[in-house]
Amino acid sequence: MDFLISHAHISPVYLIITGFIIGILGGFFGVGGSFLAGPALFAVGVPMNLVVGTDLAHIVGKSIVAAKKHRALGNVDLKLGFIMVIGTIAGVEVGAQIIEHLKDLGRGTVDKVIGITFVIVLISISGFVGWESWQTLKMQRRNKKSKKGTATKGAAQQDESAFDHIAKRIHKINIPPMIKLRASGIQEISLWAILGVSFVGGVFSGFLGGGAGYIRMPAMVYLLGVPTHVAVGTDLFEVVISASYGTFTHAIKGNVDIMIALVMHTGAAIGAQIGATATQYFHGPKIRLAFVPLPLIGAVIVIYGLLSGTTMK
């Protein structure tokens, strides 16, 4: 099938299956799936600037389905989500403007800069989350063998992190206004800490595509101290709004192939519900550990596209 905006020839079956897989992963991990969707489009000849914008468009529909399911499961902190939208939208526009400047240097430059950045980010996140999750599981096993671990065993222990001390330090930053997030179990945190995390995620979203949940979901867990299940659902809710804005700003810049996004969404809408339902059967560290290989797969696909040079012809 020929797509006129991106001038790419892609099988609809390939796009539907890709969307379905990404829908499952997005619903389960609370990420838009751009660590796989972007590389999957890049590998079949879609220019990287169109990969970014089209991925954002596809993610909006899938995130609506997954966020609705997570809301029903009680995994969405609406207050946190609405606050993060503010920082994310500002970051998305910054990322989109960076791409506009790169486009002036030619398609080859855009593909290389975004592709190499994508690979570095994905490998770094995968390595850190994998190491942290493994450390947390080891810590839980040690606690279970101790009397103290037996006394505290339960939901809180299941979602603890080896880096809880980082979030606790951030909670002590007293820069007004300070807010309370009941749904996330956070008694007090600076508004600026939330906006900072969401702004950085927004920059990655606007520059690398997707909802940048691969940045924001781990950041909510490790930096803000949000429970993993709530981080998953809240990130998806926030992505609905921020990715909608990202789609709009990239569309007016000519970076969206809406037909590719619609075809992918047919599979993603089904997969998202399956993934969201599956989260209730796993606790925090195991969800994070299962996330580890996915960014690596995306990095491999991007590296293949860069080395083969098929997208730069």
N, C-alpha and C positions, 0 to 999 in steps of 0.2 A: 504494500500500500504506500502510495506517495503522499507525503505531507508537504504542502505547498510553502508554508512559512519557513520551515527549517530546511527544505529541499532534501529531506532524507527519505529513504525507502526502507520501511520497517514492517515486519509482519505484525498484524493486529494480535495474533495469538501470543507472540513474544511479549507484547505490551500488557496484555491481560494477565498472563501468568506472572510477569514481573510485578504488576500492581497487586495481585493476590498475595504473593509472598511478602511484599513490603507492607501490605495491609495487616497481615498477621503479626509481623515483627513490630510495626508501629503501635498496634493496639496492645501488645504485650510489654514493650519496653518504654512506651511513652515518647518515642522519637518519630519524626516524620518519615524516616526511612531514606533520607537523602544520601546517607552513606552507602546505600545500594542503588537507589533510583538514579541518582546522578551518574555514577559510573556505568550503570546499565545503558543509559541513553548515550553517554559519551562513547561507549564501545561500539555502537552501531551507527556512528557518523553524525550525531547531532552536535553542532558547535557548542562550546562550553558556555557562552553567554546565554544561548537558548536552553541549554541544560538547566541552568540556574533558575531562569524564569518559569520554564515549563514544569519543573519539579515543584516549585512553590504552588502553581495552579493545581496540580494533581493532589497535593497534600491537603488542600483546604477541604475537599469533599470527604476524604478518608478520615481526617481528624474530627470532623463533625460526628461521623458515625461512632468512632471509638470514644470520643469525649462523652457522648450521650450515654454509652454503656458504662463508662467509669463513674459518671455522675450517679447512675442508678446503684452502683456498688459502694457509693460513699467515698470515692477516691479523688474528689475534686475540691480544692480550696478556692472558692470563687474570689474571695478577697485578694488572695495572693495572685491569682491569675490576672485579675483586672489591673493590679498594680504593675505586674511584669509587662503587660502589653505596652505601657507607656515607654519604658526603656527599650523594649524590643523594636518598636516601630521606629524610634530614633536611630537605633543601630542598623536596622534594615536599610534605611535611606542612605546612611554612610557607606554601607557595603555596596549598594547599587551604584552609587556615584563613583566608587573606586573602579568598578567594572567599566563604566562609561569612559573613564580616562584611559583604561587599558585598551579599549576597542579602537582608540585612535592610533594605537601602535600596531594594529593588525591582528588577524585571527590567530596566527601562530603564537603570538605573544600572550594573548588572552588564555588560550588553551594551556600553555606551558606554566604560566604563573599560577592560575587557579588550580590546575592539576597537581602541580608540585606542592602547593600549600595544602590542598586537600589530603594528599598522601601523608604529609608530616603530621597534620592534625589527627587523622584517623589512627595512625600507628601510635601516636603519643597517648591518645585517650584509651585505646584498647589496652596498652601496656599498663597504664596507671590503674584503670578500673580492675583489671585482672589481678594485679598485685594486691590492691586493697581488699578485694573480695576474698581472696585466698587467706590473707592475714586475718580478716574478720572471722571467717569460718574456723580457722585454727584457734582464735581467741575464744570462740563460743565452745569449742570442744574442751578447751582447758577449763572454762568456767563450769561446764556441766560436771566435771570431775571434782569440783570443789563444793564445799557447803554453801558458800556465798553464791556460786553459780546456780545451785539448785533452788535457792531461795528466791532468786530474781528471774527464774526461768519463765518465759511467757512471750507475749507479743513484742514487748519492748526489747527483750534480748534478741529475738529473731531478726529485728531490723536494726540492731546496733551496727556501728561501723568502727573500724580501727582508727578512723580519723574524726571521731566525734569531738575530740578536743579542739579541732579547727573551728567547727561550727560554734562551739561554746565560747571561744575567744571572740568570734564575730558578733555573737549575741551581746557581748560585754561592751562593744563599741557604742558609746553614748553620744550619738550625733542626732539631735532631734530633726524631725519628729520620730518618736518611737511608737511602734504599733504592735498589736497583739494578733496572732493568727491562731484562732481556736481550732480550726479544722486540721491544722498542721501540728498542733500541740506546742506551739511556740509562744511563750509568755511575753517576750519583749524582744524586738529587733529593730534596728534603724531602717527607716524607709530607704535610705541611700544605699544600703547594702543590697537590697532587693533590686533597686534600679540599676546598680552597677553590674550585677550578675546578668540581668535581662538585656542590658545594653550590649554587653560583650557577645551574648548569644545572638542578638539581632544583627550585629556586624557580620558574624559568621554566616547567618542566614542570608543576608543580602548579597554577600560576596561568594559563598560556596553553594547557595541554594538550599531548599528545604526549610524545615522549621528549626534546624540546628539543635534539635533535641539531644544529639550526641554531645553537645556542649552543655546545654541548659539542664537536662535531667541530672547528670552527675554533679553539676554545680549546686543544684538545689539540695541534693543529698549531703554532699561533703562540705559545702560552704554555708548554706542556710540552715542545715539540720532538719530538712523536711523528710518525713518517712518515705521510703521508696515507693510504696503503693500510691501515696498522695502525690509524690513528685511525678509519677507516670501520668496519672489522670489530669493533674493541673497543667502539666506541660502540653498535653494534647488540647485542653481547653484553650490555653493561651495561644497555641499555634493556629487555631481556627481564625482568630482575629488578626494576629500578626502576619500570617501567611497570606491572608486576604489582601492586606495592605501591600505586602511584598509582590503579590501577583499583579496588583494594579500598577504599582510604580514601575515594574519591569515591563508590563504590557505596553505602556505608553512610550517606553524606550525601545520597543520592537524585540523584546527578549522572550516572548511567550508563543509557543505553538499550541494553541488551545485544543486542537484535535488530538494531539498525542496525549495531553492531560486527560481528556474525556475518555479515551479508549482505556487508559491505565486505570481510571477510576472504576470502571465496571468490575474489575477484579478486586481492587483495593477495598471497596465498600463491604464486600463479603468477608475478606480476610481480617479487616479491622475488628469486626464483632467477635470473631473466633479468638483473636489475640487478646482482646480486652477481658473476655470471660476467663481465659486461662490464667490470668494473674492471681486470681483468688486461691489457686492451688500451690503457690510458691511464696516463700518469704524473701525479704529484702536482699540479703547477700547472694542467694542463689539466682535471683533475677539478674543482679548485676554481673555475676560470673557468666551466666549464659549469654550476656550481651557482648562479651569480650571478642569472640571470633568474627562478629559481623562487620565492624569497622575494618578489620584486616582483609576480609573478602573484598570490600569496597576499594581498599587501597590497591590490592592486586589488580583489580579490573582497570582502575585509572592508570596504573603503571603500564599495563598492557596497551591501553589506548595511546599513551604517550610514546612508548617505544615503537609501536607498529606504525605510528604516523598516519593512520587511516583517517583521523578526524581533521587533519590539516591539509588535505588535498584540495 
